[in-house]
Structure formats: C-alpha cells, structure tokens
Amino acid sequence: MNYSLKLLAAVMVIFGGGYAGVLLSSAFSTRVRQLKQLSNGISQIGFNINFLHMNVADSIKCASGLVKGTVNKIFMCAAEDISSNGIKPSVAFDRAMRRYGDDLCLTSADREIIKEFADNLGIGDAESEMNNIKAAAAKLHLAEAEAESERDQKGRLWRGVGILGGVFAVILLF
C-alpha cells in the first residue's frame, strides 16, 4: 500500500511539472495568436478604409469584430477614443496599449510595429494610408514567422524542463 501511494505521488509530481512547463510555454503560442490577430485586424482596417470608404474610427471598430481577447479590447478602446473624444489615432492606440498592453505577450519590437502603424494612421491620403497598412501587415507577418519559430523551439524546451523538473523532484523526494 505504501509503495502504491509513493508511485501515485511520483506520477502526480511529474504531471505537475509537465503542467508547469506547458503553462510557461503557452506565452509563446499566445504571442503568435495575438500577432496573427493584429495582422488580420490591420488588413481589415485597410479594406474598410480603401474599399468601403469608412472613416478611421468606424473601420477600426468594424475590424475589432474579427479579433478576440486583448486585441479586440485595444481596437475597441482606440475606436471609442477616436469617435467619441475626437483624438488622433496615434494617441488613441497609445492609450489603448497602455491600458491593455500588459495582457499582450508581445515583444518591444512587436509593440513598435503597432506604434508606427498608429502614428501614420489617418494623416495622409488613401495611397499613403494603404502603404502604411501594407507595411504594418508585412512587418507583423515577419514577426509572426519569428514568433512561430520561437514557439516551436522554446515551447518544446519549457515543456521538457517542466517534465524533467518533475522527475528531478521525484528523485529528491523519494
């Protein structure tokens, strides 16, 4: 009986370590998902402005319907600030990023892409607007590819460290 309890405890500790590794590696997957949402949202903003001839606030609000979670909150907050408070898109996105930015799993380089996009949003003609949107989308696609590579490498590493940590704890305990 005592042996089976020890075995059960050892299995639970190893699974616990594995679970901790999965939790640590989930930030890499979240970054990829958020970059993809930002890219899709920005592309939709471009479509709304260029083809549907929406104003900036309405195009951002409409694009927020395509994204979920924190990215949705950022788009909705920026659209609300632009339409109701009449502030510039760069200030609106900056406020939204300060408000919800801690919930993003983005690097400083990723955040800089969003800042550059917002700084140039709504200040030029349709052609410069589309160039800004295309540039931001292309940069986000590159960041997404880098994030996927990082997720594959470091995510596997953290899951392995979790399991090995659990095994090590079992060895020390028993």
matplotlib code that plots the C-alpha trace (Angstrom):
import matplotlib.pyplot as plt

x = [0.0, 2.8, 4.5, 1.4, 0.9, 4.5, 4.1, 0.9, 2.6, 5.5, 3.2, 1.4, 4.6, 5.8, 2.5, 2.6, 6.0, 4.8, 1.8, 4.0, 6.1, 3.0, 1.9, 5.3, 5.4, 1.8, 3.1, 4.9, 1.6, -0.3, 2.2, 1.7, -2.0, -2.0, 0.3, -2.0, -5.0, -3.2, -2.2, -5.8, -7.2, -4.9, -5.6, -9.3, -8.8, -7.2, -10.0, -12.6, -10.8, -9.8, -12.7, -15.7, -14.6, -15.2, -13.6, -10.8, -12.8, -15.5, -13.0, -11.2, -14.4, -15.5, -12.1, -12.4, -15.2, -12.6, -10.3, -10.7, -9.4, -7.0, -6.5, -10.3, -10.2, -7.4, -9.2, -12.5, -10.8, -9.0, -12.1, -14.1, -11.5, -11.3, -15.0, -16.3, -13.3, -12.1, -8.4, -5.9, -5.4, -1.8, -2.9, -5.9, -3.8, -1.2, -3.9, -5.3, -1.9, -1.1, -4.5, -4.4, -0.8, 0.1, -2.2, -0.3, 2.5, 4.3, 7.9, 9.0, 9.7, 6.1, 4.8, 6.9, 5.2, 1.8, 3.1, 4.5, 1.2, -0.9, 1.4, 0.8, -2.9, -5.3, -2.8, -2.5, -4.3, -5.7, -2.5, -0.3, -2.9, -2.7, 1.1, 1.1, -1.3, 0.7, 3.9, 2.5, 0.9, 4.2, 6.1, 3.6, 3.8, 7.6, 7.2, 4.6, 7.0, 9.7, 7.3, 6.3, 9.9, 10.5, 7.3, 8.5, 11.9, 11.4, 7.9, 9.3, 12.2, 9.9, 7.7, 10.7, 12.1, 8.8, 8.7, 12.4, 11.9, 9.1, 11.3, 14.1, 11.7, 10.6, 14.2, 14.9, 11.7, 11.9]
y = [0.0, 2.4, 1.7, 2.4, 5.8, 6.7, 5.7, 7.8, 10.8, 10.5, 10.4, 13.4, 15.4, 14.5, 15.6, 18.7, 19.6, 18.9, 21.1, 23.9, 23.6, 23.8, 26.9, 28.5, 27.6, 29.0, 32.6, 31.7, 30.4, 33.4, 35.8, 34.0, 34.2, 37.9, 38.8, 37.0, 38.8, 42.2, 41.4, 40.4, 43.4, 45.8, 44.3, 44.6, 48.3, 48.8, 47.1, 49.2, 52.5, 51.8, 49.9, 50.6, 54.2, 54.1, 56.7, 55.5, 55.1, 53.1, 50.9, 50.1, 49.3, 47.1, 45.3, 44.6, 42.1, 39.9, 39.7, 38.4, 38.9, 41.7, 42.7, 43.2, 45.4, 47.5, 48.1, 48.9, 51.3, 53.1, 53.3, 54.7, 57.3, 58.4, 58.6, 60.0, 62.0, 63.2, 62.4, 61.3, 57.6, 57.6, 58.9, 56.5, 53.5, 54.6, 54.9, 51.6, 49.9, 51.4, 50.3, 46.7, 46.3, 44.2, 41.5, 41.2, 38.7, 40.9, 42.0, 45.6, 45.2, 44.0, 46.9, 49.3, 48.0, 48.9, 52.3, 53.1, 52.0, 54.1, 57.1, 57.1, 56.2, 58.8, 61.5, 61.0, 60.3, 56.9, 55.8, 56.6, 55.0, 51.8, 51.9, 52.3, 49.4, 47.1, 47.9, 47.2, 43.9, 42.8, 43.6, 41.7, 38.7, 38.6, 39.0, 36.2, 33.9, 34.6, 34.0, 30.7, 29.6, 30.8, 29.0, 25.7, 25.9, 27.5, 26.0, 22.5, 23.4, 24.7, 21.6, 19.4, 21.4, 21.0, 17.3, 16.9, 19.2, 16.9, 13.8, 15.6, 16.4, 12.8, 11.6, 14.1, 13.3, 9.5]
z = [0.0, 0.9, -2.4, -4.5, -2.7, -3.4, -7.0, -7.3, -5.6, -8.0, -11.0, -9.7, -9.2, -12.7, -14.2, -12.1, -13.5, -17.0, -16.5, -15.2, -18.4, -20.6, -18.8, -19.2, -22.9, -23.5, -23.7, -27.0, -28.5, -27.3, -28.9, -32.3, -32.0, -31.0, -33.9, -36.3, -34.9, -35.2, -38.7, -39.7, -37.9, -39.6, -43.0, -42.3, -41.4, -44.7, -46.6, -44.7, -45.4, -49.0, -50.4, -48.1, -47.6, -43.9, -41.6, -39.3, -36.2, -37.9, -39.8, -36.5, -34.7, -37.6, -37.6, -33.9, -34.7, -36.4, -33.4, -29.9, -26.4, -25.7, -29.3, -29.5, -26.4, -27.8, -31.2, -29.4, -27.0, -29.8, -31.9, -29.0, -28.2, -31.8, -32.4, -29.1, -27.9, -31.3, -30.6, -33.2, -33.9, -32.7, -29.2, -29.2, -29.9, -27.4, -24.7, -25.6, -25.5, -22.1, -20.8, -22.1, -23.1, -20.1, -21.3, -24.6, -25.0, -27.5, -27.6, -27.7, -31.4, -31.9, -30.0, -32.1, -35.2, -33.8, -32.7, -36.2, -37.7, -35.4, -35.8, -39.6, -39.5, -40.6, -41.6, -45.3, -48.5, -49.4, -51.1, -48.1, -45.8, -47.8, -47.8, -44.1, -43.7, -46.1, -44.3, -40.9, -42.1, -43.7, -40.6, -38.5, -40.8, -40.3, -36.6, -36.7, -38.5, -36.0, -33.1, -34.6, -34.8, -31.2, -30.1, -31.6, -30.1, -26.7, -26.1, -26.5, -24.2, -21.4, -21.6, -21.4, -18.5, -16.7, -17.0, -16.1, -13.1, -12.0, -12.4, -10.5, -7.7, -7.5, -7.3, -4.5, -2.6, -2.8]

ax = plt.figure().add_subplot(projection="3d")
ax.plot(x, y, z, "-o")
ax.set_aspect("equal")
plt.show()
